[in-house]
Amino acid sequence: MRKQLSKKEIKELIVVIEDKFGIKNIMTKKDNVAKEDQFIKINNKISFFYNKETLIPTLKLILELNEKNELNNTNIKIITVDKGAIKFVVNGADIMRPGITKIDDGFEKDDFLVIIDENHNKPLAIGIALLNSEDMKTANSGKVITNIHYVGDEIWKLS
């Protein structure tokens, strides 16, 4: 089901995006913004999706921010994985603690995280934290992030 957002709804969405993610200038009240199923489309491009009622930016939007060197200016938390983990992450595997080389501070269990590779600093996937940042840092093994969106998945193909 598609619903065109009003200027007032767009303005409210802009506030949410700036407050929650720290993403600035993603859209204006003049843009064509619609909610279609679990997606938010900006000018007919899927930019956000809902995961259990939680708004999350798509990997393609994260890649755009990264290419413009704007990702570090956001509130988005990042997990870095080693090159051995890359092929598994981009095929949809959950993230295991041994493959992680760097963990941002300040996230909670169930927060979304962006997974990047350590060599090129390219976003590979979006996941949901199974532990908070402190517990993840002290963990030595096991699954610590559920992969919910990765290069080549259904959301990627639609966006």
RANORDA-V225040 format. One record per backbone hydrogen bond with DSSP energy under -0.5 kcal/mol. NH is the residue of the N-H (numbers start at 1). CO is the residue of the C=O. E is the energy in kcal/mol with one decimal. If there is no record, write none. Layout:
nh/co/e
NH/CO/E
NH/CO/E
//
This chain:
nh/co/e
3/35/-2.6
5/33/-2.9
10/6/-2.6
11/7/-2.4
12/8/-2.1
13/9/-2.3
14/10/-2.6
15/11/-1.8
16/12/-2.0
17/13/-2.7
18/14/-2.5
19/15/-2.8
20/16/-3.1
21/17/-1.8
22/17/-0.8
22/18/-0.8
23/17/-1.3
24/22/-0.6
31/28/-1.5
33/31/-0.9
34/41/-2.2
35/3/-2.8
36/34/-0.6
36/39/-2.5
37/1/-2.0
39/36/-2.5
40/48/-2.5
41/34/-3.1
41/39/-0.5
42/45/-2.8
43/32/-3.8
43/41/-0.6
45/42/-1.1
47/40/-2.6
48/40/-1.5
49/56/-2.9
50/38/-2.6
51/54/-2.6
52/50/-0.5
54/51/-1.4
55/53/-0.5
56/49/-2.7
58/47/-2.5
62/58/-2.2
63/59/-2.7
64/60/-2.1
65/61/-2.4
66/62/-2.5
67/63/-2.7
68/64/-1.7
69/66/-1.5
70/65/-3.3
71/65/-0.9
73/70/-1.2
74/71/-1.5
75/21/-3.5
76/21/-0.6
79/114/-2.9
80/102/-2.6
81/116/-2.7
82/99/-2.8
85/82/-1.5
86/82/-0.8
87/83/-0.6
88/85/-0.6
89/85/-2.5
90/86/-2.7
91/88/-0.8
92/89/-1.9
93/88/-2.6
95/145/-2.2
96/94/-0.5
97/142/-3.0
99/96/-1.2
100/97/-1.8
101/80/-2.8
102/80/-1.4
104/78/-1.7
110/129/-2.9
111/108/-1.9
113/127/-2.8
114/77/-2.5
115/125/-2.8
116/79/-2.8
116/114/-0.5
117/122/-1.6
118/81/-2.1
121/117/-1.6
124/115/-3.6
125/115/-1.4
126/149/-3.0
127/113/-2.6
128/146/-2.5
129/111/-2.9
130/144/-3.0
131/144/-0.6
133/107/-2.3
136/132/-2.5
137/133/-2.0
138/134/-1.5
139/135/-1.3
144/95/-2.7
145/95/-1.5
146/128/-2.5
147/145/-0.6
148/126/-2.6
148/146/-0.5
149/126/-1.6
151/124/-1.4
153/150/-2.1
157/153/-2.5
158/154/-2.0
159/155/-2.1
//
